[in-house]
Amino acid sequence: MAASEIAMAASAVTTTATQLPAVNGWTLVLSSAVVSAVVNGAFNWWNARAALRHEKSKLAEQRAPAQLDAALMLEAFAKQALGYFDHVQATLFDWHVRHDPDRHGEALEQLDKWVPLTFDESLAKDWATLPIGILSACRELPLSLAESDRWTRAMAKEDHVDFDDACKLDGQRAILYGLLAGELANQIRSGINVPASPLATASLNRLQGEFEKLKNIYVSSAGKIELIPDLRTRLQRERPDVPNPFPPAPPKALELNGVA
């Protein structure tokens, strides 16, 4: 209710009171007290509400720089992830041409130095300014990244996984977690109404495009594609219509006196 509306309501109450038939003095005193209480209560409510809005606006303005730092941190990781993916692709291309006698001339003269995919949390100055849902996802990101690295390294040692497969799994890490970081950055920017830079947008679009390629393969193969666990979980969530080629094993029957 606006202040003008409160004033109009108070005026209407007063006008109505003056149009009542003559009554004794006590009734007039009580009527005036009621009108005064209503008007004062309405103005107090309006002032409290305006003060609360002002405090919220001021707090949001104070938190915005720290939230922007967090968005920039996430975008920096997304760009790093895209560069990591490109390096994996270049390594895979070079490996193929070097093992193909007809393509030796296409081999790269020198590959860039391999740099691990890492998430630098130090760029965010104040985590407490982030909404709790985004904060939780940001905190989980480096943990998931490290776990996927251990999983991929272990898979690379399996007999059925060749160099080509290992590189593709490593590239999936860059696509998935880079995309997640970019999505989180966009959520933060949406909250503070600050658009992303063209470079950050281009990086996110490329990661989204690579993710869609993996999703299409996942769908066309009916889920029968080697994927890192977190990527399979996300694709299962986004495409529940695709059957799970690796259903969980049925629970074992409980043993009773040594007999199942």
C-alpha positions as CSV (number, residue, x, y, z in Angstrom):
1,M,0.0,0.0,0.0
2,A,1.5,3.4,-1.0
3,A,1.6,6.4,1.3
4,S,-1.0,8.2,-0.8
5,E,-3.3,5.2,-0.5
6,I,-3.0,5.3,3.3
7,A,-3.8,9.0,3.3
8,M,-6.9,8.4,1.1
9,A,-8.1,5.6,3.4
10,A,-7.6,7.7,6.5
11,S,-9.6,10.6,4.8
12,A,-12.4,8.2,3.9
13,V,-12.6,6.9,7.5
14,T,-12.7,10.5,8.8
15,T,-15.4,11.6,6.3
16,T,-17.5,8.6,7.2
17,A,-17.2,9.4,10.9
18,T,-18.3,13.0,10.4
19,Q,-21.4,11.8,8.5
20,L,-22.7,9.7,11.4
21,P,-25.7,10.9,13.4
22,A,-25.0,12.9,16.5
23,V,-23.9,10.7,19.4
24,N,-22.6,11.3,22.9
25,G,-19.1,12.6,23.6
26,W,-17.7,9.2,24.7
27,T,-18.6,7.7,21.3
28,L,-16.9,10.6,19.4
29,V,-13.7,10.2,21.6
30,L,-13.6,6.5,20.9
31,S,-14.2,6.9,17.2
32,S,-11.4,9.4,16.9
33,A,-9.1,7.2,18.8
34,V,-9.8,4.2,16.5
35,V,-9.3,6.4,13.4
36,S,-6.0,7.7,14.8
37,A,-4.8,4.2,15.7
38,V,-5.6,2.9,12.2
39,V,-3.8,5.8,10.5
40,N,-0.8,5.6,12.7
41,G,-0.6,1.8,12.4
42,A,-0.8,2.1,8.6
43,F,1.9,4.7,8.4
44,N,4.2,2.8,10.8
45,W,3.7,-0.4,8.7
46,W,4.5,1.5,5.5
47,N,7.7,3.1,7.0
48,A,8.9,-0.3,8.3
49,R,8.3,-1.9,5.0
50,A,10.2,0.9,3.1
51,A,13.1,0.7,5.6
52,L,13.3,-3.1,5.1
53,R,13.3,-2.7,1.3
54,H,16.1,-0.1,1.6
55,E,18.1,-2.4,3.9
56,K,17.7,-5.3,1.4
57,S,18.7,-3.1,-1.5
58,K,21.8,-1.8,0.4
59,L,22.8,-5.3,1.4
60,A,22.5,-6.6,-2.1
61,E,24.6,-3.6,-3.4
62,Q,27.3,-4.4,-0.8
63,R,27.4,-8.1,-1.7
64,A,27.4,-7.6,-5.5
65,P,31.2,-7.1,-5.9
66,A,32.0,-10.3,-4.0
67,Q,29.4,-12.2,-6.0
68,L,30.9,-10.8,-9.2
69,D,34.4,-12.1,-8.1
70,A,32.8,-15.5,-7.6
71,A,31.3,-15.4,-11.1
72,L,34.7,-14.3,-12.6
73,M,36.4,-17.2,-10.8
74,L,33.9,-19.7,-12.2
75,E,34.2,-18.2,-15.7
76,A,38.0,-18.4,-15.5
77,F,37.7,-22.1,-14.7
78,A,35.3,-22.6,-17.6
79,K,37.8,-21.0,-20.0
80,Q,40.6,-23.2,-18.5
81,A,38.4,-26.3,-19.0
82,L,37.8,-25.4,-22.6
83,G,41.6,-25.0,-23.1
84,Y,42.1,-28.3,-21.4
85,F,39.6,-30.0,-23.7
86,D,41.3,-28.5,-26.8
87,H,44.7,-29.8,-25.5
88,V,43.2,-33.3,-25.1
89,Q,41.8,-33.1,-28.6
90,A,45.2,-32.0,-30.0
91,T,47.0,-34.8,-28.1
92,L,44.5,-37.4,-29.4
93,F,44.9,-36.1,-33.0
94,D,48.7,-36.2,-32.8
95,W,48.6,-39.7,-31.4
96,H,46.4,-40.9,-34.2
97,V,48.5,-39.4,-37.0
98,R,51.7,-40.7,-35.5
99,H,50.3,-44.2,-35.5
100,D,49.1,-44.0,-39.0
101,P,51.9,-44.5,-41.6
102,D,49.8,-42.6,-44.2
103,R,49.4,-39.5,-42.0
104,H,52.9,-38.9,-40.5
105,G,53.1,-35.6,-42.3
106,E,50.1,-34.3,-40.3
107,A,51.7,-34.8,-36.9
108,L,52.0,-31.7,-34.8
109,E,55.5,-30.3,-34.4
110,Q,55.1,-29.7,-30.7
111,L,52.2,-29.9,-28.2
112,D,51.7,-27.3,-25.5
113,K,52.8,-28.3,-22.1
114,W,50.2,-30.3,-20.3
115,V,48.6,-28.4,-17.4
116,P,46.3,-30.2,-15.0
117,L,42.7,-29.1,-14.7
118,T,42.4,-27.3,-11.4
119,F,39.8,-25.1,-9.7
120,D,41.4,-22.0,-8.0
121,E,39.0,-21.0,-5.1
122,S,41.3,-18.2,-4.0
123,L,39.8,-15.8,-6.6
124,A,36.5,-15.6,-4.6
125,K,36.9,-13.1,-1.8
126,D,33.8,-13.8,0.3
127,W,31.9,-17.1,-0.2
128,A,29.3,-16.0,2.4
129,T,27.7,-13.6,-0.1
130,L,26.5,-16.4,-2.4
131,P,23.1,-18.0,-2.2
132,I,23.4,-21.3,-0.3
133,G,22.5,-23.4,-3.3
134,I,25.2,-21.9,-5.5
135,L,27.6,-22.0,-2.6
136,S,27.1,-25.7,-2.2
137,A,27.6,-26.4,-5.9
138,C,30.8,-24.3,-5.9
139,R,32.2,-26.1,-2.9
140,E,31.4,-29.5,-4.4
141,L,33.0,-28.6,-7.8
142,P,36.7,-29.1,-6.8
143,L,35.8,-32.3,-4.9
144,S,34.1,-33.7,-7.9
145,L,36.9,-32.7,-10.1
146,A,39.5,-34.5,-8.0
147,E,37.3,-37.6,-7.7
148,S,36.8,-37.7,-11.5
149,D,40.6,-37.4,-12.0
150,R,41.2,-40.4,-9.8
151,W,38.5,-42.4,-11.5
152,T,39.8,-41.5,-15.0
153,R,43.4,-42.5,-14.0
154,A,42.2,-45.8,-12.6
155,M,40.2,-46.5,-15.8
156,A,43.2,-45.7,-18.0
157,K,45.0,-48.7,-16.4
158,E,42.3,-51.1,-17.3
159,D,43.1,-53.5,-20.1
160,H,40.0,-52.7,-22.1
161,V,40.7,-49.0,-22.1
162,D,43.2,-47.8,-24.8
163,F,44.8,-44.4,-25.1
164,D,42.0,-43.1,-27.3
165,D,39.3,-44.0,-24.7
166,A,41.4,-42.6,-21.8
167,C,41.7,-39.2,-23.6
168,K,38.0,-39.1,-24.4
169,L,37.1,-39.7,-20.7
170,D,39.6,-37.0,-19.7
171,G,38.0,-34.6,-22.2
172,Q,34.5,-35.4,-20.7
173,R,35.8,-34.0,-17.3
174,A,36.6,-30.7,-19.0
175,I,33.3,-30.5,-20.7
176,L,31.1,-31.4,-17.7
177,Y,32.8,-29.4,-15.0
178,G,33.6,-26.4,-17.3
179,L,29.9,-26.3,-18.3
180,L,28.8,-26.5,-14.7
181,A,31.1,-23.6,-13.7
182,G,29.7,-21.5,-16.5
183,E,26.1,-22.2,-15.6
184,L,26.8,-21.3,-12.0
185,A,28.5,-18.1,-13.1
186,N,25.4,-17.2,-15.1
187,Q,23.1,-17.8,-12.1
188,I,25.2,-15.4,-10.1
189,R,25.3,-12.8,-12.8
190,S,21.5,-13.1,-13.2
191,G,21.1,-12.3,-9.5
192,I,23.2,-9.1,-9.6
193,N,22.0,-8.2,-13.1
194,V,25.4,-8.0,-14.7
195,P,25.8,-9.7,-18.1
196,A,28.8,-11.9,-19.0
197,S,31.5,-10.8,-21.3
198,P,31.5,-11.9,-24.9
199,L,34.5,-14.1,-24.3
200,A,32.9,-15.9,-21.3
201,T,29.7,-16.3,-23.3
202,A,31.6,-17.8,-26.2
203,S,33.4,-20.3,-24.0
204,L,30.2,-21.4,-22.4
205,N,28.5,-21.8,-25.8
206,R,31.3,-24.0,-26.9
207,L,31.2,-26.2,-23.8
208,Q,27.4,-26.4,-24.2
209,G,27.9,-27.5,-27.8
210,E,30.4,-30.3,-26.8
211,F,28.0,-31.4,-24.1
212,E,25.2,-31.7,-26.6
213,K,27.4,-33.8,-28.9
214,L,27.9,-36.2,-26.0
215,K,24.2,-36.2,-25.2
216,N,23.4,-37.1,-28.8
217,I,25.8,-40.0,-28.7
218,Y,24.4,-41.1,-25.4
219,V,20.9,-41.1,-26.9
220,S,21.8,-42.7,-30.2
221,S,23.8,-45.5,-28.5
222,A,21.0,-46.1,-25.9
223,G,23.4,-45.2,-23.2
224,K,26.0,-47.7,-24.3
225,I,28.9,-45.3,-24.2
226,E,31.8,-45.0,-21.7
227,L,31.2,-42.0,-19.6
228,I,32.6,-40.6,-16.3
229,P,30.2,-41.2,-13.5
230,D,29.0,-37.6,-12.9
231,L,28.4,-37.1,-16.7
232,R,26.3,-40.3,-16.8
233,T,24.3,-39.2,-13.8
234,R,23.5,-35.8,-15.4
235,L,22.5,-37.4,-18.8
236,Q,20.3,-39.9,-17.0
237,R,18.6,-37.0,-15.2
238,E,18.2,-35.0,-18.5
239,R,17.2,-37.9,-20.6
240,P,15.3,-40.4,-18.4
241,D,13.8,-42.0,-21.5
242,V,17.2,-43.6,-22.3
243,P,17.4,-47.0,-20.7
244,N,20.2,-47.7,-18.3
245,P,22.5,-50.3,-19.9
246,F,24.1,-51.0,-16.5
247,P,21.1,-51.6,-14.2
248,P,22.0,-52.1,-10.5
249,A,22.5,-55.7,-9.4
250,P,19.4,-57.1,-7.6
251,P,19.8,-57.2,-3.8
252,K,21.0,-60.4,-2.3
253,A,18.6,-62.5,-0.3
254,L,19.2,-62.4,3.4
255,E,20.7,-65.5,4.9
256,L,18.9,-67.2,7.8
257,N,21.0,-69.8,9.7
258,G,23.4,-70.0,6.8
259,V,20.6,-70.6,4.2
260,A,19.6,-67.9,1.7
